[in-house]
Amino acid sequence: MSPVSETLEAARAFILANTEIASPPACPEIRLWTATEVTPLWEATEAALLRVNLPPPYWAFCWAGGQALTRWVLDHPDLVRGKRVLDFAAGSGVTAMAAGLCGATRVEAAEIDAMACHAIALNAELNGVSVDVLKDDVVGSPCRWDVVVAGDVCYEAPMTAHIWPWLRQLAADGATVVMADPGRAYLPRTGLLRVGSYTVQTSLDLEDRTQREVTVFQIVG
């Protein structure tokens, strides 16, 4: 396996060499460049961690929260049709792909992981949709979106503390803010309206069970 680099050409080559095109179980309408095995890709990325300071390749897997959120968007296309949509902490960008396929006017995907940004761009090409990739921490940005979606973002206390006041503010400013959570410990207990739930197939390489119950919430500002 080739070393990982943040340059566009090398990053694209690494992704194409170490992933395969597959559809997540909950959203077969979407195709993604996905790792079929966790360990080989993790090891290939770790070989370059010290040199280019890359995080583990979370972008190469479609996690339960992202699958459920994407399924919910596909099941409710009117949520995003004709709207400006942000896929926050987008990972592979799977929900951004769904928004594009459902007719969103503009789709942005925010990620701080450079390799994830390259993967999102490749996935957008694969699905024939237009996605503007933001390699920024957009938390704190004023609201310029009609809809904000976030999948499985409350997995650590510092992450939740960082993003939650901003997501609440976006909702207060008029955006429809929807998040999906598979039962993470740091999900806030207030400010959430349950709007759906899905049973999602998962891999034992990623989770501690073969299925997860994922709840979809709308955040109340």
C-alpha positions, 0 to 999 in steps of 0.5 A: 500500500502506498503512503498517505499524503495530503496532496490531492493526487496522492490522496486520491490515489491512496483512496482508490487503491485501498477502498472499493465501491460499495453501498451502505446497507441502509441506503443502497441508493448511495455508492461510496469508496469504502474500506472492506476491512478495517485493519489493513486500511488502519495500518496503511494510514498509521504508517504515515501518521507521524509524517503527515499527522493524519487521524485514523480513516473514519471516512472510509466507513459508513457508521450507523449514525450516518446510515440512519441519517442518510436513510431519513433524508432519502425518505423525506426528500422534501426536507432538502429539496430546493434548500441549502444544506450542510452535512456537518462532521461529514465523514464520507459525506454520505448524507451530503450525497443524499441531499444532492440526489434529493434536489438540494440547491447547494450542498456543503460538507464540513470536515476537519480531516483532510483525507475525509475531504478528498474522500467526499470529493471522490464520493460526490463524483461517484454519485454525480452530485455537486458538493462543496467541501469545507476543510474547516471547523465551521462551529461558530459560523453564522447560519447560512443554511436552511438544513443542517444534518449531523450523524453520530457527533456526540461520541465524546464529551469535549466534542459535544461541548464544542458543537452543541451550543452552536447547533442549538443556535442554528436551530434558533436562527431558523435552520432545520437541524437534524442529527442521528445518534446510535446511543452514545453516552454524551448525547444531550438529554434536552433540546431534542425532538425524536422524529424517526428511528432505524435499525442499522446493520453494523460491522463488529469491526466498528461496533460491539454488535451487528445491529444498532438502533439509531434515533433521528432527532430534530434539534429545538433551538 
